[in-house]
Amino acid sequence: MADIVPFAALRYDPRLVTAERVVTQPYDKITPAMQERYYAASPYSLVRIILGRRSARDNTEDNVYTRAAASFGEWRRGGILRSDVEPSIYVYSQRFKAPETTVEAERRGFIALGRLEDYSANVVYRHEQTLTKPKADRLELLRATRAHLEQLFMVYEDSGEIDSLLSSALKAAPQIEVTDEYGVVNRVWQVSDSDVIDSVRGKMRDKKVIIADGHHRYETAINYRNERRAQARAPDTSAWYEYAMMTFVNMNSSGLLILPTHRVVHGLSSFLPDAFLASSRGYFEVQELDPAVDAAQAIAILREQGSSGVPLLAVLPDRVLLLKNVKPAGSQFLSGLSDRQRALDGVRLHKCLLEGVLKLSEESIRNQQNISYIRDAAEAIAQVRSGKANIAFLMNPCRIKQVRDIAFAGEVMPQKSTDFYPKLLSGLTIYAPE
């Protein structure tokens, strides 16, 4: 099933650059302020390749993609990026504290190449829809650099056998150690022992894997692979573009954390809180809470209610509503969906409240016209109470079992249904042909 291959990674030479100054968060998590900070940190920051500055003077010969390719080539020729000698897999550990907690956890996986598989092959599964625009951008970058610069985050399932095979590597000092801007300690160990690698490959052969993060980049890699296949004189299943760089994490790991992503609706000129309350009562069991509820109290209420149901919490300027069981009238919005999807917080929110009550179209939600996605519940609440937004919807995090069941059933969740934390750092390893 899953075809895992070792590779000689391109890595920053620690004698020439300091890792903390050149690695970044994934491209789609880099804000304009972060981009500027990364640019200032080093002339060799990976941001210059994965999310370079655009210019009003950009043209077909000089643009963000050509500059990325030029920098990448210069760094390789100058030894800033050096290739490891031996094909390897790389143990990757992240020690972290979940936001707003003091509990420390560790998520461990391994970086390797994974064969790109069409979804129809039932080896790699998705759980979210993708959008055209981000894929077009990443495809241009891949064409220009001919490199996989960031890891895809994949999850598989076993009872810990693969982690045990790789545990001996942790006795040595890591080749890379970086503490990122969120306090996450990232460590990487190179594993070149062919017996260990063969054992890991053997264990992975019967696995199905799910894309946790990186849907757009995975589908971009598929599109690029198909382009290269069409250009090739003869099929070559071992060609470099048949693979992408992936980090594999056991979904049963205690360190696998999914955070909720809350929704904030803004810019609705005709929004009336009383009308929203009246409509919601027709579709949900609604309980009014103390209108002064803060973020910590809201999260605690959701957690408690989530032990026996699928609650949502709506924050209006002068009200806080707990929405619980869907009434028969609300079920009309869920018709045609599987029981797996009907049980998802995000589906109930999108179908019953965003589309049903607020009359937002699927397209406008997909394009984020009147909706923002926010991890921090306090920020979501503050936007409503300051008058910047009409209403905020808070929810519990999705469970990994739900992700697994939805993915393996060939179904998808609404966008931004999962927020795996922490993110994989970009720039620890890079995959490119010689």
N, C-alpha and C positions, 0 to 999 in steps of 0.2 A: 504494500500500500504506500506508505510514506517513504520516499527515497531520500535519504539524508547522506550528504557527501561532505568530507572535510575539505578545507581550502587553505591556501596560504594568504592570510589576510594582509591587506595594506594597513599599516598602523603608523601613527605619528612617532617619529624618532624622539624619545624622551631626552636625548642629549641636546636636541636643538629647540624643542618647544616644551612648554609646561602644559600638561593635559588639561588642567582646569581652565586654561585660557583659550583652548581651541575646540573643545567639545561643546555640544549644544543640546537643547531640548529638540524634539522632532519638529520638522519645518512648520507643521500646522498648529503648533503650540507656541510659536514665536511671535510675540506682539511687536509692534513697531519700536517700543522702548527697549525690548530685549534685543532686537536686531541691532539697534544702535550700540547697546552695551557690548554685544559680541564683537561688532566691528572694532570698537575701541580697544578690546582686550588683546587682540593679536592680528597681525596681517595674515596669519594662517588659520584664523577661525573658520570652521567648516561652514558657518553661516554664509560666507562669501560664495560658496558653491550651491548649497541647498536652498538658500533664500537670499540671493544677492539683491543689492539695491537696483531699482529701476531708474531710468532717466528719460526725460522728455525727448532727448536726442537719440534714443534707441532706434536702430534700424536693422535691416536684415543681416548686415555684416558685424554690427557691434550692438549686442543686447545682453540681457541678463544670462542667457544660455551660452552664448559664445564666450562671455567673460568667465563663466563658471568653468567651461572646458579649458580655457587658457590657464586659469589658476591651477586647476587640477593637474594639468600636464606639467606646469612649471614646478609644482611642489613635488611631483614624482621625480622629475629629472634632477631637482636640487637636493633630493634625499630627505626632504621634510616628511614625506610619506615613504616608508620602506616596506617591502614585501617580506613576510616571514619566509624562512627557508623551507620548512616542512609543512605539508598539508596537515591541518589541525582542526580540532573543534575547540571551542572556548567556553569554559564555565563562566557564567555571569551571575554575580550575586548583587543584590540591592538591599541594604539595611536602611530602614526608614521608620518614621513615625507617621501614622495616618493623620491627616489634617485634623486639628482641634482635639488631639489625644496626646497622651504621654507614653502610650504603649509602643514599644519597639518591636518590629517584625522584620523578617527576612524573606525575600522572594528569590529563588534560585532557579536558573535554567541553563541552557547552553546555546551557543551561537554556532550555526553550521549552515551549509547550503541546503535548500530544499528544492526538489524538482517542482517546477511550475505545472500544475494540473488544472485542466478545465473543471469547472464545478460538476459537470456531467459525469466525470470519472468517479465521483463519490470518494475522494481522498481528502481534498481540501474543501472546507465548508465556510460559508459566510454567515453572518447573522444580521448584517445591516445593508441597506440600500446604498448605492453610491451616486455621485453627481458627476455630470460630464465635465464641467469646468476644471475641477482639481485634477482630473485624470489627464486632460489635455496639457496642462502645465507640467505635470510630472513626466509625461511622455516626451515633451520637448527637452527637458533636462536629461533624461535617460539617453535620448538620441545624441545629444551634444557630448556628454561625458563618457558614455559607454561604461557606466559603473553603477552598482547598487551602493549608494552612499549611506543609507539608513536601514536599520533592521526592521523586518516585519515581525510582529508579535503574534506567535501562534501558541495555542494550548492543545495538549494531548492528555490522555487519561491512562494512568497506571497506578500501582500501589506503592510506588517509590523505588522500583528496581533501577531505573535509569539514573536517578539521583545518587543511588548507592554506588553504581559503577563509577561515577565521576567524583565521589567524595574524597578519594585519595589525593586528588589534585589540590585540595584545599589545605593540605598540610604544609605546602610550600608558600612562599610569599607571592602575592599576586603580581602579574606583569604590569597591570594598570590599577591605580586606585585614585578615584576622583570623588570629591564631595561636591554635589551640584548646588544650585542656588536655593533648592528646597530642603537642604540638609540631608539629602539621600547619599549614602556612601555606596559608590559603585566600584566593584572589584571584578577583575577579569584574570583568569588563569588559562594559559595555553596548554592544551592536551594533545601531544603528538604520538603517544603510544598507540601503535597500530592495532594491538590486541584490544585495548579499551575502546578505540574508535569502532572496530568491527563489532564488538559486543553491543555498543550503543546503536549502531546501524541495524543490527539484527533485531534488537528490541523494538525499534521504531517501524520495522517493515509491516507489522500488522496493525499499525495505528492509523486512525483517521484524525485529522487536525482541523482546528477551527481558527479562523482569523480573529484574534482579539482586537488588535489595533493594526491599521494599515490596509483597509479594504481598497482604498483608491490606488495605493501603490502596488498592491498585488494585481489588481486588474490592469494597471498600466504595464506591469511586467509581462503579463499575458499578451497584451496588445503588441508590445515590442517584440516579444518572442515570435508572434505570428508574422510580423513584418520581416524579421530576419529569416524565418523559414521560407517565406515567399521569395526572398532574394537569393537564397542559397542554391547552388547548383545541384546538390544532393542532400538528402536528410542527414542530420548529424545529431543524434539524441544526446551526445555528450558535449555539445557546444555550450559555451559559457552562458549564453542567453537562455538556455533551457532551465536555468536555476536562478534563485534569488537568495539573498542573505536573510536568514530568519533566526529569531530567538525562540526556543521551544521551552515552555513551562508546563509542568504537570498541573492540571486543573484541580487536583486534589490537594495541592500545596496549601498549607495554612497561611502562607504569605501572599496568596493571590487575593487581592483586594479590589473590589469594584465600588466606586463611589457613585452617589446619585448625581444626576445633572438636572437641576431645576429649570423651569420654564418661566420666563418673564414676558408678558404681553404688553406692548406699548403702541402708541400712535393710533388708537381707535377713538376717533372723534365722537362716535355715537355710543360709547360704552356707558352703561348705567348700572351701578352696583345693585340697585333694587331689582332690576330686570334680570340680572345674572342670577341673583339669589332665587328668584321665583322660578326661573327656568331650571336651575339645578335641582330644586326640590322635586321637580317632575321626573327627574332621571336618576337621582341618588337619594339615599338616606343622608340627610344633612343635619349636622349638629353645629350650632354657633358656639364658638369658644370666646374666651376673654380677648377682646380686640387688641390688648397690649401684649399678647404673647410674643416672646422674643425667639430668636433662632434656636437656642439651646432647648427651650421648652417645646418648640414646634417639632424638632427632630426627635425628642424623647416621646412625644405623643405619637408620632408616626411609627416609631420603633415598637411601642407598646401595642398599638392597634394592628400593626403588621403581623403580629404573632398569630392572629386569628382571622385576618382578612386582607383586603387590598385597598388601603386607605389613600386618599389624596388630601392635601391641605391647600386651600385657596386663601390667599392674603389679599384683601381689598383695603382701600384707604381707611375705612372705619370698621371693618369686620374681619374676622378670621373664621373660616368655615372648614369643618371636617366632613369630607364626603366619603361615605363608606359603600355599602352594598348598592349595586346597580339595580334599579327597579325595572319591571317589565318594559316600561316606556323607553328606558335608556338602552335596553337590549337591542332595539331596532338599529342602533348605530354599530352594533357588533355582529350583525347578521353576516353569515358567509365566512366568518373567521373561525379558526380551530379553537378548541378549548384551551390549548396552550397559549394562544394569543389573547384570548378573552380574559385570561388571568393576569395579564401583564399590566402593571401600573401605567406604563407609557402608552399602551394601546387604548386603555380606558380614557386617559387624559386627552390623547389626540383625537380619538373618534367621538367621544361623548361631549367633551368640553370645548376643545379648540374648534373642531368642525361642527359639532351639533349645536352647542349653545352660542359660541362666539361667531359662528359662520365663517371661520377662516378656511380658505380652500387648501387642498393638499399641496397645490403648487406654491401658494404663498408661504406655507409652512416650510416647504422644502427649500425655498429661496430665502427664508428667514426675513421676510418683509416686515412682519409685525411681532416677531418673536426673537428672543435672545436666550441663549443657553448658559446657565451660570452654575458653577460648582458650589459656591459659598452661599448658604441659606441666608446669612445675615445681610449680604449684599443684595440678594433678591428682594428681601423684605424692605430694605432701606430704599430701594428704587421706587417701590410702590408708595411708601409713606412720605417720601420727599416729593411726590407728584411727577416723577420721571416716567413712571409706568402705570398702566391701568390695573393690572392684577398679576400676582405671582402664584405659581403652582409648585408646591414642594412635594417630594415623593421619597419613598425608600429606595435604596439601591437595588438593582436587578441582582438576582442570585445566579451563580455560575451554572447551577443545574438548569435554570431556565434558558440560559444562553445555549447550553449543550442541546437541550431538547428541541428548541426552536431551530437551531442550525441543522441538526441531523434529520429533522423532518423536512428540510428544504424550504423553510419559511424564513422570513426576515422580521426584524423589529423596526419600530420607528427610528429615525436618525437620532443620534446622541442618546441612545438607550443605555449604553455602558460607558463608564469612565474608569478604565483600569489604571490603578495608581500603585507605584509611580510610573512615569513614562520611561521608556528605554532611551538612554542617552545616544545621541548620534555622534559618530566620529571615533568610537572605541575601536571598531573594525570597519573595513571597507572591502567590497568585493568588486574586482575589475579584472579583465583579461590581461595577460602579460603584454 
